[in-house]
Amino acid sequence: MKTIRWGILGTGGIARKFAEALSLLPDAQIVAVGSRTKAAADDFGNIWKIPRRYGSYLELANDPETDVIYIATIHTLHRENCLDCLKAGKAVLCEKPFTINAAQAAEVIALARQKKTFLMEAMWTRYFPVFGKVRELLAAKALGEIRLLQADFAFRPSYDPKGRLYNRELGGGALMDIGVYPVSLASMVFGESPQRILSSAVIGRTGVDEQAAVIFEYPGGRQASLTFSFQYTSPLEANIIGTEGRIRIESPWWYPRALTIVRPGWEDERISLPYLGNGYTHEAAEVMECLRAGRTESERMPLEETLRIMQTLDAIRSDWGLKYPGD
């Protein structure tokens, strides 16, 4: 099986986790890394024994021996990094949130389609075995008609007004960092954008959302109730509730090892579905499977859905009056 040659763009914590995940795939090889400085690229390259190290993102994008590039930079750089890589003919796996807004997402997707080059959002939850089972149960209508999704994601990070989580100039806020997970889950469960959005946010001292509650309304009275916050720690569970039962995705639902099917009058059925390594292995394997099959996008995270999710994030922020420099 042909080895897929990876480049990693960015050298922060998530890039390190992804490099670790690739080490578990015998048909994957990290051949290049790019950072803002050569020193940072060298440090990262020394850890993972990467042969080529670049002191700029653009140099990595133009590396001639790289098949696909994983983008792990801050939110506000995703558009620029994606465009540079696509212009150089590289397949791209870009971290969430895909871009700062839907207009940027549409621009990146248009270029990928023009170039006929693979592009995928790195929404890693989509590729876990648990979510494969969830999609199977939903397709089989095992819960009857889905009426409600409940999902929460909240934790208390250390407060740094200049760090990426709280800095508006860097696309900070709970919605873009962790709220995107339940929003994406709602998209997967209901298969469409909400027809109405109700929300309330707590805007912090730096001008970004630190806590929010969101309700999505879908045709037929179906709903999603989503909460996310930097101000408290939540149970980190998700429940998909239908007329005939519910699925409880166990905590942390965005990093799951098991789910439980609960039906009135039946004994609860717990299904354990462990993930490989640190979990990032599954999305990397999906990319490589798509590349070998000659596909330009993933059926599990299609580009039109990524664009719809960005449009939903835009609509939520619009209600709050929260704008980023890229808007």
Secondary structure, 3 states (H helix, E strand, C coil): CCCEEEEEECCCHHHHHHHHHHCCCCCEEEEEEECCCHHHHHHHHHHHCCCEEECCHHHHHCCCCCCEEEECCCHHHHHHHHHHHHHCCCEEEEECCCCCCHHHHHHHHHHHHHHCCCEEEECHHHHCHHHHHHHHHHHCCCCCCEEEEEEEEECCCCCCCCCCCCCHHHCCCHHHHHHHHHHHHHHHHHCCCCCEEEEEEEECCCCCEEEEEEEEEEHHHEEEEEEEECCCCCCCCEEEEECCEEEEECCCCCCCCEEEEECCCCCCEEEECCCCCCCCHHHHHHHHHHHHHCCCCCCCCCHHHHHHHHHHHHHHHHHHCCCCCCC
